[in-house]
Amino acid sequence: MSVIVTDTGFAGDDWTGGFVALDDCPANDTPLGVDLASDTDPSKLACMTGAALIRIDFPSFADGRGFTLAAMLRRAGYTGRLRARGHVIADQYAMARRAGFDEVEIDDALAQRQPEPQWLARANWQDNNYQARMRG
């Protein structure tokens, strides 16, 4: 089972539409969720702006390519749900939100090692944005 992390804490997964790999996606405006690997070719992102939910895999907490894919999707105009999935740790939550993710999907084992208060401590990601403070 997995845990969904948002700015309000832990929750169960409310997505019931199912997921399909990018190569198996039937059309741009699919009611299914689309799974993207961290090594997805960025040139394939433009056709994804109509998907209901996009879930980007993080195979390791040291693999930051998913953050780049999320930012590129948002810049391309994607306004749907964007979810990071896999090895994202609580310390990376603020970065995930700034990159454009709405939520993070973690497994039960990670939720036990890094309980909800650790994630909530980073939920004020807008207040602790060094770059925004420097620009403002």
Disulfide bonds with the S-S distance in Angstrom:
none
